[in-house]
């Protein structure tokens, strides 16, 4: 096999794995981007003169919206939440692309938060007049889009999911239940707004696909407000509250993304493994005018082998990339390149496969070592050239893959040249390369027989063939005279096997 063919074979083996690793890294990057957005949105309140006790409601809006989006990206769903910042009457604080709207109230305790969430239209009108409003009830209702006074006892936040601090939810629900029981005896018309509020009360945003925001307590909201006023909200502070890539990306999310990347790797591996066989089939058709059925068998086996190995390698590579980049394996591993992860995955899995062959007697330890060295040299060349080409072709992944293909061919050529030079050196000097090259000094069997030594051979069963009796006439044969001479045989050492030198 030529250096180019060896390089292409290695590239076909690791191309899908590389892309799977990059996909895993991109996935973690998307989660990190949403976390960075949360930090940016909170620190946007830097310099506000509002006290933390008043600012905590605004902080909670961005907290719930952004943490919902963080979890949505981690889960791989399309659901998203948006902070509207609308000051219209009874407007929602957070809207979404999945049909739900949310209103937040972050007051000092659960009873007060529940009261605000269950407030009726008439209660808001009473507050308006108390604060100096001059409009009549009819005018008040008309300006806010109501056509009659039948809505006076309706909750002003009707239809919204009511979100309150997580440490107040139990108290708020208990207060609403008591109000429902009391009002059902005294003022039946008030019951519905408390019941509607109770059924829609929550401490988090959620869609119909189990994606949720992270619940936030009143104390944490106030503490974040104080930090946001100074622009001091950091990733470390969010990690304390459970918001970081390694906390958000659960094992089931990692497995889902890894399997998805594994399918991508399998597809690429099938294409790269089948393409040369298809080319050979077309070439055979052009030269011979017919198709070779064995060629189709090879295409099928290439697709099966490439797809299965590509899926396994790609899944493993993506899983490791996600675990490293998210910080699951420690902060030191977050900076590792996906390309290195991909190459390491290929080397590790090939070594495991070859080690199994050694255990089964299908490969020697020397051959295992030589294969590992070859892949190390080729993969190192692919990494270096891939990084260089990526610097010139700035399209993500594409530049690296082009350079990786070129580097694989260069690495295979360099290994073949280096291997020939090393073996020549070992032939001349007897050097064993620290045990990697086996020096065999056993004389060949024909030489031993030539010098008159008896060579032991294993007995073999040779059945006698049937021969019919025939008549052979006697023929005259003259004797030939042969003089005794001295024969000289010069032995030469050379390569007799993989990393094995002996007499040839």
N, C-alpha and C positions, 0 to 999 in steps of 0.2 A: 504494500500500500504506500502510495507517495505521500510526501509531507503535506501536500494540499488536501488529499483525501483524509488523512489523519486529523488535520486541523478542522476540516469541515465536520468530521464525525464528532469531535469534541465540542464544537460550536453547537451542533444539533442537540447534543446531550445537555448543554447548560443554558441555551438561549431561553427556553421556556422557564427554567428555574430562575434566571436573572429577572425576567419580567415579573414573575410571581413575587419575588422579593421586593421589586420596586412598587408593585401594587400594594403590598403590605405596608410599605413605608408611606405611600401616598395616603392610605386609609388613616394611619396614625396622624399624619400631617393635617388631614381634614378635621380630626377631633381636636388637635392642638389649636388649629385656627379658630374654632368655635370658642375654645377656652380663652384664647387671646382676645377675642371680641368681647367676652364677658368682662375681662380686666379693663379693656378700653372703655366700654360703656360705663362701668362704675367709676373709673378715674376721670370721666368727663365731667363729673360734679366737682372737680377740684376748684377751689376758690369760692364756692357757694356760701352765702352768709346764713342760709337756713340752718337751724339747729338740727342735730342728729335725730331728735325725737320727732321732728316734722319731716325730715328728709328720708326717713326709713321706708316710707311707703313708696317713694320713687325708686329707691334702691331695690325694693322687693319686686317691682315691676320688671326691671331688667334682669334681676336674678332669676325669676321664674321663667321668663321668656328665653333667656340665653341658655340656662341649664337644660330646659326642654330641648332646645336645638342641639346641644352637646350630646344628649342621650339619643336623639333622633339620628344623628350622624353615626354614633357608635353602633346603633342597632341596624343601620342601613335602611331606614325608612325615609319617605319623602315628606313627612309631616313637619311643618314649621310654624313657629309662633312669632308674632310681631308686636312690639310696643307701639301703640298708636299716638300716645301723648295728646289725646284729644281732651278738650275742656268743655265740650258740649254737655247739655243736660243729660244725665244718666248714661253717658257714653261708656263703652267698654274700655278698660285699660289695656287689654291684650286681645288681639284678634288672631286668627289662624287660617291655614289653608285647608282645614279639615272640617269646617262648619261650626266650630264652637267659638264663643266669645267669653272673656273672663273679666271679672271685676275684683279688685284687691282692696282689702281694708286691713291696715296694720295699726290697731289701737292698743291701749295700755293693757287690756285684759280681754278675756274671751267674751264676757257679757257685752262689753262696749263694741267689740268688733261685730258680734252677732246683731246688735241693735242697728248698727249702721248698714249692715247688709240687708236687713229686713225692713228698712225704712220705707214708709208709704209715700205716695204722692202728696197726700194731705199734710203729712208731717214735714215734708220739704217746703210746702207752701207756708206752713206756720213758721218755720225757721226764716224763710224769706221775709215775711212781714215783721218778725222780731228784729231782724237785722236792719230794718229801715226801708224795706221794699214798699212801693206805693201801688203796684198793680193790684187790681181786684182778682178774685179767684178765677173768673171767666177769662180775663186777660192773661193771667199767669198760665192757665192751661192752654190757651190758644197759641201763645208764644212758644210753647214747648211741644206743639204738634198734637195736642189732645182736642177732641171735638166735643166732648161733654164731660160731666162730672162723675160718670160711672166708674172712672178709674181712680177715684180718690183713695180707695183702700187697697189698691194694687201696689206691690213693691215697685219702686222706681227702677230697680235693676232686674226686672222680670226677664227671664230667658238666659241670664248670664250665669256662668259657674262662679260661685262666690268663694274666693280664696282668702284665707286668714292664716296667721302664724300657726305653725305646727303644734306649739305648746298650748294653744288656746282652743284647739278643735274640740276636745272632749268637753270642756266647760261650756263652750258656745252651743254645742248640740244639746247638752243637758238643759241649758236655759231656754232654748227654743222649744224643747218638749214640754217644759213647764208652762210656757206661754200658750202653747196650743191647748193644753189641758184647761188652763184657766179661762182663756178667751172663748173656748167652746161652750162655756156656761154663761159667761157675761156678755161677750160681743162676738157673735157668730161670724159677722162679716170680716173680722180681723184674722180669723183662723187661717185662711188660705195663704196669706202672705208669709206667715210664719212657717207653714207646712212647705210651701214652695222653696223658701230659703233653706229649710232643713234638708230637703232632698238634693239641693244643689250646692250645699256647703262642702268645702274641701280644703285641704292644706297644700294642694299642688295642682299643676296643669296636667291634663292627660287627654290622649286621643283614644280611638277605638282599637288601637294596635298595641296597647300596653306601654306606649312611650309616655314618660312622665317627667315633670320637672323635679328638682330636688327641694323638698320642704325646708322652710327657713323659719327659725324661731324669731320672736319679737326682739329678744336680746341680741341675737346675731345680726339682725337687720340694722339695729341701732349701732352696733359696733362697726359694721361695714360702712354705714353712713359717715361715721367719724373718720374712718380711714379714707373714704372717697373724697371727703372735703379737703384732705391734704394730698390727694393723689397717691396714696400709699398702699393701694390694694395690689397685692403681689400674688404670684403663683403659689408661693408657700402658704399664704393666708387661705387661698382657695382650697389647697390640698388639705388644710386642717378641717375644712368644712366638707370634705369628701369629693372635691372637684379636681381631678387630675386624670391624665390619660390612663395610668395604670389602675386607677379606681373605677373609672367609667367603663373601660373596655373589659367586660366580663369574659369568662372562658367561652361561653356559648357564642358571643359575638366574634371572638378570635377564631373559633372553629369555623363559623359561617364564612367569614372573609377568607380564611385559609383555603377552604374547599372551593370557593369561587375562584380564587387565584390558581388553585390546582387545576381546575378545568381549563383555564386560559393556557397554562403551561402545557397541559395535555394536547390541546389543539395545535399549539405551535410545534410541539415535538412530533406530532403525527405528520404535519406538513413537511417539516425538514427531513424526516426519516423516509417519507414516501417519495418525495420529489426526485431523488437520485434514481430510485427504482423505476419510476414512471419514465424518466429520461432514457434509461437503459432499454425499457420495453419499446419505446418509440424508435430508438436507434436500431434495435433488432428488426422492427417492422419495416423500416426504410431499407435496410440492407438485404433482408431475406424475403420481403413481401408477405410475411405471415407473422402471427403473434405466437409467443412461446408461453404455454400454460404455466410452466414453472416460474416464469417471470411474475405472473399474477399471484402465485403463491407467495413469492418473496415480498410483493407489495403488501399483501394481507398480513404477513408476519411482521413486516416493518411497521405497519400501522398499529398492530396490536401491541408490539413491544414498546414503540415510541409513546403511545397513548398511556399505557399503564405506568411505565417508568416516569413519564413526564408528570402525570397527575400526582404520584407519590412524592417525587422530588419537589414539585412546585408547591404542594400543600405544606410540606415540611419547611421549605424556604420561607414562604409567606408567614407561617406561624412563628418562626424564629424572628423574622424581621419585625413583626407586630410586637412580640414580647420584648425585643431589645429597644425599639424606638419608643415604646410607651413607657419604659422604665420598670417593667415587671421584673427584669433581671438585674436591676440596679442602675444607678445614675451613670456609672462608667460605661455601660453598654449602649446608652442612648445615641452616642455619636458614631457608632459603627456604621459603615456604608452597606447598603443593601447588596451591592455587587460582591463585596467580600463575603457576606452571608450566603449568597448564591453559590459562589465558588466553593466555600467551605462545605456546603451541603452536598454538592456533587462529589467532592473528594471523600467526604465521610461515608456517603452511601456506596460509592464505588469500592472503597476500601472494605466496607462490611461485606459487600457481595463477593469480592475477591478472597476475603478471609474465609468465607463459607466454602468457596471452591477449594482452598487449601485444606480445610478440614475434611472435605470429601475426596481429597486426592486428585482433584482435577487441575490443580495448579501448585507449583512449588513456592516455597517461601521466597526464594530468589526472584522468581517471576513477579510475585506480589510486590516486593520492594522496588523492582524496576518499573512496574506499572505506576506505583505511587510517585516515584521520582519523575516519570514522564508527565504525569498529570500536574504535578506541582510546577514544573517548568512551563508547560503549555498554559496553565491557568494564570501563572504570574505574568507571562507575556500578554495574555488576553486582557488582564486587569490594567496593566500599564498602558498598552496601546489604546484600550477602550477609554481610559481617562483622558489621554491626549486628544483623541478624536472628538470626545465630548466637549472639550474646550473650544473646538472650532465649529462643530455642529451643535448648536445650543438647544436643539429640539430635545426635550427630556426623553431619556431611554434610547431613542433612535441613534443618536451619535455614539453612545456607548456600545450598542449592539453592533454597529458597523465596525467600530474599532476592535471590538472583541473578536469578530470574525477574522479580521486581518491579523490580529495578535495571535490567534490560535494557529493560523497557518505558519506564521513566523516562528512561533514557539515549537511547533512540530518539526520544522526544518532545522532549527537550532539544536533540538534534542537529537535528531538523527545524526547530524554532523558531529555533535559532541560525543554521542554514543560510539560512533565509529572510531573517533580519535582515542577515546578512553580504552576501548577494546584493543586497539593496535598497541597502545602503550603497555597494557597488561600482557599481551602476547609476547612482547619483547623483553619485559622485565620480570614477569611472574608476579606482579603486584595484584593483590586481591581486592583493592578498593574497600578496605575495612570489612571484608567479608561479603561484599555485594557481588563480587565476581568469583566464581568457583574455578580453581586451577586443578584440572584433572590430569594426573601424570600416569594413568593406566595406559599401557601399550595396546594398540588395536589388535584384535583377534588374529587378523591375517599375518601381522608381523610376528606374533608369538608362534604361529604355526610355521612360518618361514624359517625361524631360527631353530626349529626342531623341538619345541616344547609341546607337550600334550595339553590340549585345551579341553577343559571339561565342558561338556554340553549336556543340557537337560535331555532326558529321554523323551522321545516323541513317538506317538503311535502312528505308524504308517501302514495301513492295510495293503496287502499284496494285491496288485491288480491281476485280473484273469488274463492269461496269455494262451493262445491256442498253439499246439505243437506244429511246427513247420519243418520243412527240409531245407538245410543250409549246406550247400556244397563246400567241400574243403578248398580253401584258397591258399596259395603260396604267399608267405609274408617274409620278406627279408629283414634281417636284423640290422639296426642302425647303430653306429658307433658314436657315443657322446663322450667328449673329454671332460674331465673334472675342472671346473672353474670356480673362482672366488666371486660370490655375489655381494654387492654393497647396496644397501637401501638407506636412503637419507630421510630421516623423519622430520616433518615440519609441523609446528604448532599453529593452531588457528581456532576460530570460533566453531564449536560443535553443538551449541545450544544457546538458549537464552542466558546471557551473562555466564557462559560456561566455556572454558578454554581447555583444549586437549590436543592430542596428536591426531593429525589428519593425513 
